[in-house]
Structure formats: C-alpha cells, structure tokens
Amino acid sequence: MSVKQKFARKAVKSTAKHTAHGTASKLKRDPLRATTLLALGCAAGVIAGWLLSRKCKPCGERSEPAPPGAGEASQSIAPGQPTVPEPPTLG
C-alpha cells in the first residue's frame, strides 16, 4: 500500500467518524430538526438517482439503430472462413 493510499484511507475514516459523531450530537440536541434535514437529504438523493436512472440508458440499449458494420452481428462470415483473423506473418 502506498503512502498516498494510506493517507487517503485515514482521511476517509476520520471524515466518516466525524460525520457520524456530529449527526449523533445533533440528534441529541435537536431531534426534530436533524430528522427533518436527514429526511430532506434522503428525498433529494432518491429524486436525483431516479432522474439520473431515467436519463441514462442501460448498457447495450441504443436510442438509434446501429450503423451497418458497427457490430459483429452485422458481419457475415462465409462458411469455411475462420472466425478469428490470423495474425500477419513477418517475412
């Protein structure tokens, strides 16, 4: 593990601990406000995820048909021809 990765992991770990401690502390001091803000943040995350999932199409799905020759399915192979091209010879 490099020094850079080690420091990055420590930073993530300390940030997570700090966030968890702060959230717990806020819940003790003002539970209604903290719960409301947490719920609003979750709702915003769900809406953003839903919008992104609608915008991005799943892998392999295209909005337009593929041009001829773009995929292997469009290539026709005559019987007796090898399916994998042979490497060029040197000489």
Secondary structure, 3 states (H helix, E strand, C coil): CCHHHHHHHHHHHHHHHHHHHHHHHHHHHCHHHHHHHHHHHHHHHHHHHHHHHHHCCCCCCCCCCCCCCCCHHHCCCCCCCCCCCCCCCCC
